[in-house]
Amino acid sequence: MSKKEQTLLSLLKKMDLNEQEQIFVNKAISQIEDNANENIVLSTLKRELSQLAVQQKISKTGLTFLTELQKPDFNTDIALSTITWI
């Protein structure tokens, strides 16, 4: 498991969210522990939390967490976009 995955895993394990949000986070934890692709796990988690936000069923903590997840990672994003331009 990479250091980045360990960091994400420890962050997810520290989260204290409402019941529905925690189900999504626990599923993400399980997938990372099973060596699933971290980007796919994060994408799925963002989508599930976004659906709760649209339905206005997300907690304040969950919304803050979702906002942090959706912030761009310029190091990764720029590197990936540069590859597509070549």
All heavy atoms as an XYZ file, in Angstrom:
688
protein
N       0.858     -1.175      0.000
C       0.000      0.000      0.000
C       0.904      1.238      0.000
O       1.832      1.334      0.782
C      -0.891     -0.022      1.247
C      -1.911      1.068      1.277
S      -3.027      1.000      2.710
C      -3.787     -0.588      2.523
N       0.629      2.165     -0.892
C       1.454      3.360     -1.014
C       1.217      4.299      0.173
O       0.227      4.193      0.886
C       1.143      4.094     -2.322
O      -0.107      4.747     -2.227
N       2.156      5.231      0.338
C       2.036      6.204      1.429
C       0.782      7.060      1.256
O       0.093      7.385      2.218
C       3.282      7.073      1.480
C       3.320      7.988      2.664
C       4.674      8.637      2.821
C       4.676      9.459      4.086
N       5.929      9.433      4.769
N       0.463      7.409     -0.008
C      -0.737      8.210     -0.283
C      -1.993      7.446      0.125
O      -2.910      8.008      0.711
C      -0.781      8.564     -1.769
C      -1.940      9.456     -2.155
C      -1.899      9.794     -3.627
C      -3.119     10.600     -4.037
N      -3.170     10.823     -5.471
N      -2.025      6.135     -0.175
C      -3.178      5.319      0.204
C      -3.299      5.227      1.721
O      -4.394      5.256      2.260
C      -3.075      3.925     -0.407
C      -3.337      3.890     -1.891
C      -3.090      2.520     -2.495
O      -2.269      1.763     -1.948
O      -3.709      2.223     -3.513
N      -2.154      5.098      2.413
C      -2.172      5.024      3.872
C      -2.697      6.324      4.463
O      -3.449      6.311      5.429
C      -0.772      4.725      4.407
C      -0.314      3.322      4.114
C       1.119      3.073      4.545
O       1.853      3.989      4.868
N       1.510      1.810      4.540
N      -2.304      7.461      3.881
C      -2.773      8.758      4.352
C      -4.277      8.882      4.166
O      -4.992      9.298      5.072
C      -2.049      9.902      3.604
O      -0.654      9.732      3.757
C      -2.459     11.247      4.114
N      -4.759      8.514      2.984
C      -6.200      8.560      2.719
C      -6.935      7.615      3.658
O      -7.961      7.980      4.236
C      -6.491      8.195      1.263
C      -7.964      8.099      0.891
C      -8.670      9.438      1.084
C      -8.120      7.622     -0.541
N      -6.398      6.423      3.836
C      -7.027      5.429      4.701
C      -7.122      5.943      6.134
O      -8.176      5.846      6.765
C      -6.235      4.128      4.637
C      -6.848      2.903      5.269
C      -8.204      2.601      4.653
C      -5.923      1.714      5.102
N      -6.047      6.531      6.643
C      -6.082      7.046      8.019
C      -7.067      8.203      8.140
O      -7.769      8.333      9.146
C      -4.684      7.448      8.489
O      -4.179      8.512      7.726
N      -7.152      9.051      7.116
C      -8.116     10.154      7.119
C      -9.546      9.611      7.153
O     -10.376     10.066      7.944
C      -7.926     11.042      5.883
C      -8.980     12.113      5.665
C      -8.872     13.198      6.740
C      -8.840     12.736      4.297
N      -9.835      8.642      6.305
C     -11.185      8.077      6.253
C     -11.563      7.417      7.574
O     -12.703      7.521      8.025
C     -11.300      7.071      5.105
C     -11.254      7.649      3.693
C     -11.235      6.525      2.663
C     -12.404      8.601      3.436
N     -10.602      6.752      8.203
C     -10.886      6.070      9.468
C     -11.170      7.053     10.596
O     -11.833      6.707     11.559
C      -9.724      5.153      9.842
C      -9.680      3.901      8.987
C      -8.578      2.978      9.415
C      -8.608      1.692      8.599
N      -7.567      0.743      8.998
N     -10.686      8.281     10.474
C     -10.914      9.296     11.508
C     -12.259      9.996     11.352
O     -12.703     10.688     12.254
C      -9.808     10.359     11.469
C      -8.463      9.865     11.896
C      -7.437     10.974     11.778
C      -6.042     10.445     12.004
N      -5.028     11.486     11.770
N     -12.896      9.842     10.205
C     -14.135     10.564      9.923
C     -15.249     10.096     10.851
O     -15.389      8.902     11.120
C     -14.561     10.364      8.469
C     -13.603     10.910      7.443
S     -13.197     12.654      7.618
C     -14.788     13.412      7.525
N     -16.035     11.054     11.339
C     -17.192     10.771     12.174
C     -18.390     11.466     11.536
O     -18.611     12.653     11.734
C     -16.961     11.275     13.598
C     -18.101     10.926     14.525
O     -18.796      9.913     14.271
O     -18.319     11.665     15.503
N     -19.120     10.723     10.731
C     -20.196     11.287      9.921
C     -21.533     10.681     10.315
O     -21.596      9.775     11.147
C     -19.896     11.014      8.441
C     -18.550     11.551      7.936
C     -18.226     10.982      6.569
C     -18.554     13.065      7.898
N     -22.592     11.159      9.663
C     -23.896     10.562      9.959
C     -23.952      9.149      9.369
O     -23.055      8.721      8.659
C     -25.051     11.460      9.484
C     -25.259     11.467      7.983
O     -24.952     10.511      7.277
N     -25.798     12.560      7.471
N     -25.012      8.441      9.674
C     -25.094      7.012      9.342
C     -24.897      6.723      7.849
O     -24.097      5.873      7.478
C     -26.441      6.456      9.810
C     -26.583      4.966      9.596
C     -27.924      4.424     10.091
O     -28.671      5.162     10.755
O     -28.211      3.263      9.790
N     -25.616      7.427      6.991
C     -25.523      7.157      5.553
C     -24.140      7.512      5.012
O     -23.567      6.767      4.223
C     -26.604      7.924      4.787
C     -26.668      7.581      3.307
C     -26.964      6.106      3.052
O     -27.909      5.565      3.595
N     -26.163      5.467      2.239
N     -23.601      8.643      5.440
C     -22.270      9.054      4.992
C     -21.222      8.037      5.449
O     -20.309      7.680      4.700
C     -21.924     10.437      5.560
C     -22.822     11.533      5.050
C     -22.800     12.775      5.911
O     -22.127     12.800      6.958
O     -23.474     13.749      5.522
N     -21.378      7.565      6.691
C     -20.411      6.613      7.242
C     -20.441      5.292      6.468
O     -19.402      4.658      6.291
C     -20.685      6.374      8.728
C     -19.531      5.734      9.463
C     -18.283      6.589      9.472
O     -18.327      7.763      9.819
N     -17.156      6.023      9.086
N     -21.594      4.909      5.973
C     -21.686      3.693      5.148
C     -20.812      3.846      3.907
O     -20.057      2.938      3.551
C     -23.159      3.410      4.749
C     -23.956      2.958      5.977
C     -23.235      2.362      3.628
C     -25.456      2.890      5.756
N     -20.888      5.005      3.255
C     -20.071      5.256      2.058
C     -18.584      5.275      2.400
O     -17.759      4.711      1.669
C     -20.463      6.583      1.394
C     -21.875      6.611      0.871
C     -22.612      7.784      0.925
C     -22.475      5.485      0.315
C     -23.912      7.828      0.432
C     -23.767      5.526     -0.171
C     -24.491      6.697     -0.114
N     -18.228      5.905      3.518
C     -16.827      5.980      3.929
C     -16.305      4.591      4.293
O     -15.194      4.213      3.898
C     -16.645      6.971      5.106
C     -15.256      6.854      5.721
C     -16.899      8.396      4.639
N     -17.096      3.805      5.004
C     -16.676      2.447      5.364
C     -16.470      1.586      4.123
O     -15.546      0.765      4.075
C     -17.698      1.796      6.296
C     -17.701      2.426      7.673
O     -16.780      3.144      8.064
N     -18.754      2.181      8.428
N     -17.325      1.782      3.128
C     -17.163      1.040      1.873
C     -15.845      1.437      1.200
O     -15.114      0.584      0.710
C     -18.354      1.311      0.947
C     -18.326      0.495     -0.326
C     -19.636      0.602     -1.096
C     -19.725      1.942     -1.780
N     -20.861      2.053     -2.714
N     -15.529      2.728      1.213
C     -14.276      3.210      0.629
C     -13.070      2.645      1.384
O     -12.081      2.229      0.768
C     -14.238      4.737      0.633
N     -13.151      2.614      2.705
C     -12.075      2.045      3.517
C     -11.842      0.592      3.142
O     -10.711      0.156      2.922
C     -12.401      2.172      5.021
C     -12.330      3.636      5.456
C     -11.470      1.310      5.862
C     -12.877      3.896      6.859
N     -12.917     -0.150      3.050
C     -12.833     -1.570      2.700
C     -12.194     -1.765      1.324
O     -11.347     -2.643      1.135
C     -14.222     -2.188      2.731
O     -14.200     -3.514      2.297
N     -12.589     -0.937      0.364
C     -12.042     -1.058     -0.987
C     -10.548     -0.734     -1.016
O      -9.781     -1.416     -1.693
C     -12.798     -0.141     -1.947
C     -14.212     -0.602     -2.205
C     -15.028      0.413     -2.993
O     -14.720      1.599     -3.013
N     -16.082     -0.063     -3.633
N     -10.135      0.296     -0.275
C      -8.708      0.645     -0.240
C      -7.911     -0.471      0.425
O      -6.826     -0.830     -0.041
C      -8.496      2.000      0.480
C      -9.073      3.129     -0.378
C      -7.008      2.241      0.746
C      -9.124      4.467      0.310
N      -8.452     -1.031      1.499
C      -7.777     -2.143      2.171
C      -7.687     -3.366      1.270
O      -6.773     -4.182      1.415
C      -8.482     -2.481      3.477
C      -8.264     -1.434      4.548
C      -9.044     -1.674      5.818
O     -10.065     -2.411      5.780
O      -8.649     -1.109      6.860
N      -8.612     -3.492      0.323
C      -8.584     -4.601     -0.643
C      -7.771     -4.248     -1.885
O      -7.861     -4.929     -2.908
C     -10.008     -4.982     -1.065
C     -10.778     -5.657      0.051
O     -10.146     -6.159      1.000
O     -12.024     -5.678     -0.019
N      -7.007     -3.144     -1.808
C      -6.115     -2.693     -2.879
C      -6.836     -2.258     -4.152
O      -6.306     -2.413     -5.248
C      -5.058     -3.757     -3.206
C      -4.144     -4.015     -2.028
O      -3.718     -3.088     -1.352
N      -3.862     -5.278     -1.765
N      -8.043     -1.722     -4.004
C      -8.747     -1.173     -5.169
C      -8.044      0.108     -5.605
O      -7.310      0.736     -4.834
C     -10.197     -0.875     -4.806
N      -8.269      0.513     -6.831
C      -7.679      1.738     -7.360
C      -8.202      2.933     -6.556
O      -9.406      3.180     -6.495
C      -8.038      1.884     -8.840
C      -7.419      3.097     -9.472
O      -7.588      4.221     -9.008
N      -6.701      2.859    -10.557
N      -7.264      3.676     -5.967
C      -7.632      4.790     -5.100
C      -8.435      5.860     -5.829
O      -9.378      6.425     -5.273
C      -6.371      5.411     -4.508
C      -6.650      6.553     -3.569
C      -5.388      7.171     -3.030
O      -4.471      6.440     -2.649
O      -5.333      8.406     -3.016
N      -8.089      6.144     -7.065
C      -8.809      7.174     -7.823
C     -10.260      6.780     -8.056
O     -11.159      7.624     -7.989
C      -8.107      7.464     -9.153
C      -6.769      8.133     -8.942
O      -6.599      8.938     -8.028
N      -5.800      7.786     -9.781
N     -10.486      5.510     -8.340
C     -11.852      5.029     -8.557
C     -12.638      5.081     -7.243
O     -13.797      5.504     -7.213
C     -11.846      3.604     -9.143
C     -11.258      3.638    -10.556
C     -13.251      2.998     -9.145
C     -11.015      2.279    -11.171
N     -11.984      4.690     -6.144
C     -12.641      4.721     -4.837
C     -13.036      6.159     -4.483
O     -14.164      6.422     -4.062
C     -11.724      4.121     -3.749
C     -12.318      4.325     -2.363
C     -11.474      2.646     -4.014
N     -12.115      7.103     -4.677
C     -12.405      8.505     -4.380
C     -13.512      9.054     -5.269
O     -14.388      9.782     -4.799
C     -11.151      9.356     -4.553
C     -10.210      9.398     -3.361
C      -8.965     10.193     -3.700
C     -10.886      9.960     -2.142
N     -13.480      8.696     -6.531
C     -14.504      9.155     -7.458
C     -15.885      8.664     -7.027
O     -16.863      9.426     -7.033
C     -14.172      8.666     -8.868
O     -15.181      9.010     -9.768
N     -15.958      7.413     -6.649
C     -17.227      6.833     -6.202
C     -17.700      7.512     -4.919
O     -18.881      7.854     -4.782
C     -17.070      5.313     -5.981
O     -16.642      4.713     -7.198
C     -18.372      4.681     -5.515
N     -16.774      7.728     -3.986
C     -17.130      8.372     -2.727
C     -17.634      9.797     -2.964
O     -18.651     10.207     -2.396
C     -15.914      8.388     -1.789
C     -16.124      8.992     -0.401
C     -17.244      8.274      0.351
C     -14.827      8.943      0.389
N     -16.962     10.529     -3.832
C     -17.414     11.887     -4.165
C     -18.824     11.866     -4.763
O     -19.672     12.689     -4.421
C     -16.464     12.549     -5.165
C     -15.153     12.970     -4.601
C     -14.340     13.630     -5.702
C     -12.869     13.473     -5.504
N     -12.099     14.068     -6.613
N     -19.061     10.930     -5.676
C     -20.366     10.840     -6.329
C     -21.462     10.520     -5.309
O     -22.532     11.138     -5.308
C     -20.339      9.791     -7.435
C     -21.631      9.746     -8.252
C     -21.608      8.716     -9.367
N     -21.531      7.367     -8.827
C     -20.479      6.553     -8.966
N     -19.425      6.924     -9.634
N     -20.493      5.341     -8.444
N     -21.189      9.585     -4.414
C     -22.198      9.195     -3.418
C     -22.492     10.346     -2.446
O     -23.656     10.608     -2.132
C     -21.720      7.952     -2.660
C     -21.697      6.720     -3.536
C     -20.996      5.530     -2.914
O     -20.157      5.717     -2.006
O     -21.275      4.399     -3.353
N     -21.440     11.025     -1.995
C     -21.655     12.156     -1.089
C     -22.337     13.315     -1.805
O     -23.164     14.014     -1.212
C     -20.323     12.602     -0.472
C     -19.685     11.614      0.512
C     -18.315     12.109      0.953
C     -20.579     11.363      1.704
N     -22.018     13.507     -3.080
C     -22.668     14.563     -3.866
C     -24.161     14.308     -3.998
O     -24.972     15.239     -3.950
C     -22.040     14.670     -5.259
O     -20.720     15.119     -5.171
N     -24.524     13.045     -4.174
C     -25.945     12.700     -4.271
C     -26.679     13.046     -2.974
O     -27.801     13.546     -3.004
C     -26.117     11.222     -4.607
C     -25.724     10.886     -6.033
C     -25.716      9.391     -6.308
O     -25.780      8.573     -5.407
N     -25.591      9.035     -7.591
N     -26.026     12.801     -1.838
C     -26.629     13.179     -0.556
C     -26.773     14.698     -0.455
O     -27.772     15.202      0.062
C     -25.784     12.674      0.618
C     -25.829     11.183      0.916
C     -24.925     10.860      2.103
C     -27.238     10.716      1.188
N     -25.774     15.415     -0.947
C     -25.819     16.881     -0.904
C     -26.968     17.411     -1.751
O     -27.694     18.314     -1.326
C     -24.488     17.460     -1.375
N     -27.156     16.847     -2.925
C     -28.243     17.276     -3.809
C     -29.597     17.029     -3.145
O     -30.513     17.840     -3.249
C     -28.154     16.551     -5.176
C     -29.418     16.737     -5.984
C     -26.945     17.046     -5.955
N     -29.685     15.917     -2.423
C     -30.933     15.581     -1.724
C     -31.055     16.329     -0.390
O     -32.032     16.149      0.330
C     -30.987     14.076     -1.456
C     -31.009     13.236     -2.701
C     -30.778     11.756     -2.398
O     -30.632     11.341     -1.244
N     -30.732     10.950     -3.446
N     -30.049     17.150     -0.068
C     -29.983     17.904      1.187
C     -30.045     16.985      2.401
O     -30.669     17.288      3.420
C     -31.073     18.974      1.240
C     -30.934     20.002      0.138
C     -31.970     21.103      0.211
O     -32.917     21.033      0.971
N     -31.775     22.124     -0.600
N     -29.368     15.844      2.285
C     -29.321     14.876      3.379
C     -27.889     14.716      3.910
O     -27.589     13.732      4.572
C     -29.837     13.514      2.900
C     -31.303     13.529      2.530
C     -31.767     12.172      2.091
C     -33.235     12.189      1.722
N     -33.701     10.877      1.250
N     -27.039     15.693      3.616
C     -25.649     15.600      4.039
C     -25.439     16.473      5.273
O     -26.043     17.542      5.396
C     -24.692     15.999      2.885
C     -23.266     15.560      3.172
C     -24.785     17.477      2.585
C     -22.359     15.612      1.955
N     -24.620     15.985      6.200
C     -24.336     16.748      7.415
C     -23.339     17.867      7.107
O     -22.708     17.878      6.044
C     -23.748     15.824      8.482
O     -22.456     15.383      8.093
N     -23.203     18.775      8.043
C     -22.243     19.861      7.862
C     -20.822     19.299      7.752
O     -20.044     19.725      6.903
C     -22.337     20.846      9.031
C     -21.454     22.048      8.872
C     -21.685     23.075      9.957
C     -20.788     24.270      9.668
N     -21.086     25.392     10.535
N     -20.502     18.326      8.582
C     -19.188     17.682      8.527
C     -19.006     16.968      7.197
O     -17.937     17.036      6.585
C     -19.024     16.677      9.687
O     -19.289     17.346     10.919
C     -17.643     16.087      9.713
N     -20.041     16.284      6.739
C     -19.988     15.586      5.455
C     -19.789     16.550      4.302
O     -19.023     16.277      3.371
N     -20.455     17.695      4.364
C     -20.317     18.701      3.314
C     -18.904     19.283      3.299
O     -18.311     19.466      2.232
C     -21.353     19.806      3.497
C     -21.401     20.873      2.406
C     -21.665     20.250      1.042
C     -22.464     21.908      2.734
N     -18.351     19.538      4.470
C     -16.977     20.039      4.560
C     -16.007     19.010      3.982
O     -15.093     19.354      3.230
C     -16.611     20.351      6.027
O     -17.533     21.307      6.533
C     -15.198     20.880      6.146
N     -16.215     17.746      4.313
C     -15.375     16.664      3.797
C     -15.489     16.566      2.279
O     -14.483     16.468      1.576
C     -15.766     15.343      4.463
C     -14.987     14.153      3.992
C     -13.613     14.127      4.064
C     -15.650     13.050      3.480
C     -12.899     13.020      3.632
C     -14.947     11.942      3.055
C     -13.559     11.919      3.133
N     -16.702     16.624      1.761
C     -16.921     16.568      0.311
C     -16.227     17.732     -0.378
O     -15.589     17.561     -1.421
C     -18.415     16.574     -0.005
C     -18.801     16.631     -1.486
C     -18.243     15.435     -2.240
C     -20.311     16.716     -1.632
N     -16.324     18.918      0.206
C     -15.674     20.101     -0.365
C     -14.162     19.893     -0.449
O     -13.540     20.214     -1.464
C     -16.000     21.351      0.482
O     -17.419     21.511      0.515
C     -15.358     22.594     -0.094
N     -13.582     19.329      0.597
C     -12.140     19.055      0.593
C     -11.777     18.012     -0.474
O     -10.764     18.144     -1.151
C     -11.674     18.570      1.969
C     -11.605     19.657      3.004
C     -10.622     20.761      2.642
O      -9.481     20.453      2.250
O     -11.009     21.941      2.755
N     -12.610     17.000     -0.614
C     -12.350     15.960     -1.613
C     -12.386     16.524     -3.031
O     -11.669     16.057     -3.912
C     -13.391     14.835     -1.518
C     -13.275     13.862     -0.367
C     -14.429     12.864     -0.424
C     -11.947     13.140     -0.385
N     -13.226     17.530     -3.242
C     -13.407     18.053     -4.593
C     -12.426     19.153     -4.959
O     -12.395     19.577     -6.108
C     -14.841     18.542     -4.780
C     -15.818     17.388     -4.748
C     -17.246     17.796     -5.014
O     -17.646     18.908     -4.745
N     -18.021     16.865     -5.552
N     -11.620     19.581     -4.004
C     -10.608     20.587     -4.326
C      -9.613     19.979     -5.299
O      -9.213     18.817     -5.158
C      -9.884     21.053     -3.062
C     -10.703     21.996     -2.225
C      -9.894     22.527     -1.074
C     -10.728     23.511     -0.272
N     -10.002     23.986      0.907
N      -9.186     20.757     -6.282
C      -8.250     20.207     -7.263
C      -6.878     19.913     -6.655
O      -6.430     20.618     -5.759
C      -8.147     21.311     -8.315
C      -8.619     22.547     -7.661
C      -9.548     22.127     -6.552
N      -6.270     18.858     -7.134
C      -4.883     18.520     -6.783
C      -4.061     18.901     -8.006
O      -3.939     18.128     -8.954
C      -4.762     17.038     -6.470
C      -3.343     16.613     -6.152
O      -2.426     17.465     -6.194
O      -3.143     15.425     -5.860
N      -3.527     20.104     -7.999
C      -2.872     20.643     -9.184
C      -1.694     19.792     -9.649
O      -1.464     19.653    -10.845
C      -2.440     22.089     -8.958
C      -3.603     23.025     -8.870
C      -3.957     23.602     -7.665
C      -4.370     23.310     -9.990
C      -5.048     24.463     -7.580
C      -5.467     24.159     -9.918
C      -5.803     24.750     -8.701
N      -0.957     19.193     -8.737
C       0.175     18.353     -9.143
C      -0.291     17.176     -9.993
O       0.272     16.883    -11.041
C       0.933     17.840     -7.919
C       1.635     18.947     -7.179
O       2.046     19.939     -7.778
N       1.771     18.784     -5.877
N      -1.331     16.512     -9.561
C      -1.852     15.372    -10.304
C      -2.640     15.813    -11.522
O      -2.451     15.297    -12.625
C      -2.757     14.515     -9.396
O      -2.000     14.102     -8.260
C      -3.282     13.305    -10.131
N      -3.532     16.781    -11.345
C      -4.413     17.204    -12.430
C      -3.642     17.766    -13.619
O      -3.936     17.449    -14.763
C      -5.421     18.241    -11.935
C      -6.357     17.678    -10.873
O      -6.465     16.448    -10.781
O      -6.968     18.476    -10.146
N      -2.652     18.596    -13.355
C      -1.871     19.179    -14.446
C      -1.053     18.114    -15.146
O      -0.971     18.083    -16.372
C      -0.976     20.336    -13.925
C      -1.870     21.513    -13.532
C       0.051     20.747    -14.965
C      -1.165     22.653    -12.856
N      -0.479     17.196    -14.380
C       0.303     16.123    -14.986
C      -0.573     15.266    -15.897
O      -0.167     14.909    -17.007
C       0.946     15.257    -13.909
N      -1.763     14.948    -15.452
C      -2.661     14.127    -16.267
C      -3.133     14.876    -17.503
O      -3.230     14.306    -18.584
C      -3.863     13.662    -15.440
C      -3.563     12.637    -14.349
C      -4.805     12.368    -13.520
C      -3.013     11.357    -14.930
N      -3.435     16.171    -17.360
C      -3.911     16.925    -18.517
C      -2.792     17.137    -19.526
O      -3.033     17.175    -20.733
C      -4.519     18.261    -18.095
O      -3.535     19.103    -17.527
N      -1.562     17.268    -19.059
C      -0.428     17.440    -19.971
C      -0.247     16.200    -20.835
O       0.056     16.297    -22.014
C       0.861     17.725    -19.165
O       0.636     18.871    -18.357
C       2.028     17.977    -20.076
N      -0.456     15.051    -20.248
C      -0.319     13.790    -20.980
C      -1.312     13.749    -22.142
O      -0.986     13.287    -23.234
C      -0.514     12.581    -20.049
C       0.662     12.496    -19.067
C      -0.640     11.279    -20.847
C       0.450     11.479    -17.968
N      -2.518     14.244    -21.919
C      -3.532     14.182    -22.980
C      -3.240     15.153    -24.117
O      -3.760     14.998    -25.204
C      -4.943     14.468    -22.425
O      -4.968     15.787    -21.877
C      -5.321     13.451    -21.385
N      -2.427     16.165    -23.869
C      -2.106     17.151    -24.900
C      -0.974     16.707    -25.810
O      -0.769     17.267    -26.858
C      -1.722     18.488    -24.276
C      -2.844     19.141    -23.546
C      -4.186     18.931    -23.714
C      -2.732     20.127    -22.519
N      -4.906     19.717    -22.855
C      -4.038     20.473    -22.122
C      -1.655     20.758    -21.912
C      -4.278     21.401    -21.122
C      -1.910     21.689    -20.926
C      -3.207     22.003    -20.549
N      -0.224     15.720    -25.357
C       0.942     15.284    -26.133
C       0.530     14.410    -27.298
O      -0.363     13.694    -27.317
C       1.951     14.553    -25.229
C       2.451     15.515    -24.180
C       3.082     13.964    -26.030
C       3.391     14.928    -23.176
